[in-house]
């Protein structure tokens, strides 16, 4: 199941796939939410691919958000561009199930899934492709861990020899710019590491403890046994 035009949004295992009431959040609420989920920015192409291929990697990335395993952040500028792209005749011809109604439903679901950021500061100028600036500046503003994209202009920002990339990574040092399949692998790998760490912690905390009686004190020696030594 994916949060795409025409899809349903049931709950499963107590996890609400498309929760309501999360479109606007206070900084304190975000601190609690983001502490347990990696903050993520999707570019416009990732949203488009998620609607075009519900069984593809971009849609799987969106399902991670629906399942509460990543936090997607968006801005009004980004939602505006996504809506415009999904409304283009060329895109509609390739994806006949995209209609005005399904696109509006999709954008509404994204709003419910994602903390909405307004008035994002223009902290970074990207002369190579200024159209990418809304995604980059949102990532800086939200202190994102990931940008998910197939855009080469964005992916190249991770190259060590890229001067723009060095400036960008100075503004948000922990960022990773990944293709959808790489993002999926990174999230799953991170979850596996956390599970292993938790299991090791539980195992290391299960040291042997001497049995105690109901009073909480060690049991007394039965008759004929050796006394407890100091």
ABEGO torsion letter per residue (X at the ends): XBBBBGBBBBBBGGBBABBBGAABBBAAAAAAAAAABBBBBBBAAAAAAAAABAABAAAAAAAAAAAGABBBBBBAAAAAAAAAAAABAAAAAABAABBAAAAAAAAAAAAAABBBBBGBBBABBBAABAAAAAAAAAAAAAGBABBBBABAAAAAAABAABAAAAAAAAABAABBBBBAAAAAAAAAAAAAAAAAAAAAAAAAAABBBBBBBAAGBBBBBBBGBBBBBX
